[in-house]
């Protein structure tokens, strides 16, 4: 039996881009970030974090939506990781 998808909102940190998606509970944070970078033409040379703003916690890249406890209706935000120094 296929896992039940969850309708989620995914957006960029500046909220200029957003999408309502039906995602599988097996989807990982890294896959969602990669898809956002490709579809929204985000800078590929930057690092990103995926944050569940509804629950106030970041997802680990290899963590699935199921493992992270992401629920239908949650808002996930793709945030650039700022590196100090350089």
ABEGO torsion letter per residue (X at the ends): XBBBBBBBBBBBAAGABBBBBBBBAABBAAAAAAAAAAAAGBBAABBBBBBBAAAGBBBBAABBAAAAGBBBGBBBBBBBBBBBEX
